[in-house]
Amino acid sequence: MKIEVLPDADAAAQEAAKLIAASARAAVKERGIFIFAVSGGRTPARMLRDLAREDVPWQRVHIFQVDERIAPAGDHDRNLTQLRESLLSRVPLPPDQVYAMPVESSDLETVAAQYASMLQKVAGNPPVLDLVHLGLGRDGHTASLIPGDPVLDVGDTDAALTGVYQGRRRMTLTYPVLDRACRIIWLVTGSDKCEALVRLRDADRSIPAGRVRQTNAVVLADGAAAAGL
């Protein structure tokens, strides 16, 4: 795992956008397609706005969600709401190449399985994503892989449901598909992430983030988050 420390959260977000754009151009040049999974959060919103200004072959880009809260359409808690506001409304990405987690369904188990099937349809069997963007919670969670939740032990599907966490159940990608990704970009900002970032660097498996494969992973951290390194 490579760790790059940037001066502040804005600089980290901008660098992440540049790396994603470069990865997209390279993948499209090589294979004609770029398959990307994105997480939610405040700093990622900045990253997505910066990405909208980069040179990206949007007609060849396919976007999946890393995780999503179980909430109504348009709810402020939804990562999709942020994704639309920060990126999708700003770029010429074909709507049918955005794969939103179907969390409005009354049959969540079925649609989680359907999301895993969609990953296979777009990214192969087993699915291999070109790039996954991950964040890091101060409790060591990433995606919606939550400390102590049974979802941590799911190994037979690429999308699964969690219990209630911070007031919401969630749908999340699981370790198998994260570990198959060609590249992972971690975007970590804020002084409250100091301890978790040290544990991520050390591949501390007692936190969910520490269990993600570190090969071909880069961490972009601001100075505040990296103060403990």
N, C-alpha and C positions, 0 to 999 in steps of 0.2 A: 504494500500500500504506500502510495506517495502522498505526502502532506504538503500543501502549499499554503502559506500564510499571507493573507492580503491585509491591507491597512484597515479596512472597515467592511461593513456588511454590503454596501453598495459596490465596492470593488470586487468582493467575492462573487456577488450575483452577476456582475458584468463578465468576470472571467469564466464563470460557469456557462453563460450564454455563448461566449466565443468558442468554448470547447464543444458544446453541443452542436453549434452550427458547423464547425469544422468536421465533426464526426458525421453529420448529415451529408455534407458534400462528398466526403470520402466514400461513404456507404453507397450513395446514389451513383457515383462514378464507377464503383466496382460492381454493384449488383442491381442497380436501378431502383432501390427501395431503402428507406431508413425507418426502422421500427423503434419507437422511443416510449418509455413509460415514465410518467411524471408524478411526483408527490405534491401535496399541498403545503401551505404555510406562508408566513409573512415574507421572509426573504425569498422564497421561490417565486412569489408574485413579482418581485423586482426582477428576478432572473428571467421570467417569462416576458415581461415588458421589454427587457433588453434583447431577448431572443427575437422578438418581433421586428427589431431594427437590423438584425443580422442578415447576411446573404445566405438564405436557406432555400433549397429546391422544394418548396412546399407541396407541389403537385405530387411528389414522390414520398411524402412523409406520412407515416401512420402513427397515431398517438393512442396509447393505452393509459389507464390510470393505475398507479401503484396501490392506492387505497381510497376509500370513500366512506363517509359517514352515512348511516341509514337515516335519511331526512328527506322531506319533500323537495320536489323540483324547485329550483331557484332559492332554496334556503341559504342563508348566509353561511351556515356551517358546512355546506357542500363544497368539496374541492373543485367540483365541476363548475360551480358558479365563479370561483376565482379563475379557473382555467379559461373560461369564456371571456371574462372581463379583461384579463391580463394578456391573453394571447390570441384566442380564436377569433375575437372580433377585430383583430388588427392585421391578420394575415390571410392570404388566399388559399387556405387549406381546405380541400374538399370535405364537406361535412360527413360523408360516408367513410372517411378515413380517420375519424375520431370515435373511439370505442369507450363510451361512458359505462361505468359500472351500473347495472340496472337495479339500483337500490330502492326504487319506488315500488317494486313488485311485492305482492302479498305472499309469494312463495320464494323466500330468499335462498333457501338451499338449492332449489332448482336453477335459479338464475345465476348463482355462483358457479355451478357446474357448467352452465351455458357460457359464462365468461371464460372459463378455462378452455372450453371447446373453441371459442372465437380466437383465443391466443394461438391454438394449434392451426386454425384455418389460415391465419395471417402470417404466423412466425414459424411454422413447421411443427413437426411432431417428433420429439418434444420441442416446444417453442424456444427459440433463441432470440432474445431481444438484442438489438444493436447497442442500446444504451439505456440504463436505468438511473434516474435521479432519485437520491434518497436524502432524507433529513435525519436528524438525531434529536431525540427528546432528552430532557435532563434526567429522566428516569432510565435512559438507555434504550428506549423503544425506537424502532424505525419502521417505515411503512405503518401498518397497524398491527405489527408484531409486538404484542404487549406483554410486559413482565407477568409471569404467572398464568397467562391465558392458554387454554388447550390448543389454540391455533399454532403455537410454537412447535407443536409436535406433528403437525399435518405434513405428510410427505408424499401423499398419493394424489394430490391435485394441486394445480397452480393458482387457484383462487379459492378462498375460504372465508368464513364468517367468524367474528369474534364475539365475546360477551360484551357487556356494557363497560365502556371506558370513558371517563369524563362526560358521562351523561348520554352517550350514544353507543349503539352497536356499530360495527364497521364491517366492510368487505375489504379484503386485502390480498395482494399477491403473497405467495408463500415462499419459503426458502428455496425449494427446487428451481423455480423459474428465475429468482434473483441470482442464484448461483450459476446459472447457465449464461447469464448476460455477457456479451462481449466486453462491456465496459460499464463500470459504475462510477458515477460522480456523486460524492457526498458534499452537501452544502451545509456548513455548520457555522452559525453565528451567535454571538451573545455570551456574556460572562457566565450565565447559568448553565452553559454546556461544557465548562472546563473539565469537570470530573468525568463526565460521560465521554468526552473526546479522548482523554487519556486512556480510558478503558477500551474504547474502540481501537485506538492505535495498538494496544496490547492484545487485541483479539480476545478480550475477556468474555468467555462464553456464559458468564453469569448474567450478562445483559443481552437482550435480543440482538442489538446491533453487532455485538461481538461475534455472533454466530454466522454472519454473512461472509461469504468467501471474499478474501482480500486481493486475490490475483486480479490484475488489470483494474484496480480501484484507485481513484484519486480523491483526496479530501481537500476541499477549498474552504478554508476557515478564516474568519477575521481575527484580528489580534486579540480581541477580548476572549473569544472561545479558545484560542491557542495559548493562553497565558500559562497554563499548567504543563505544557509540553516541555 
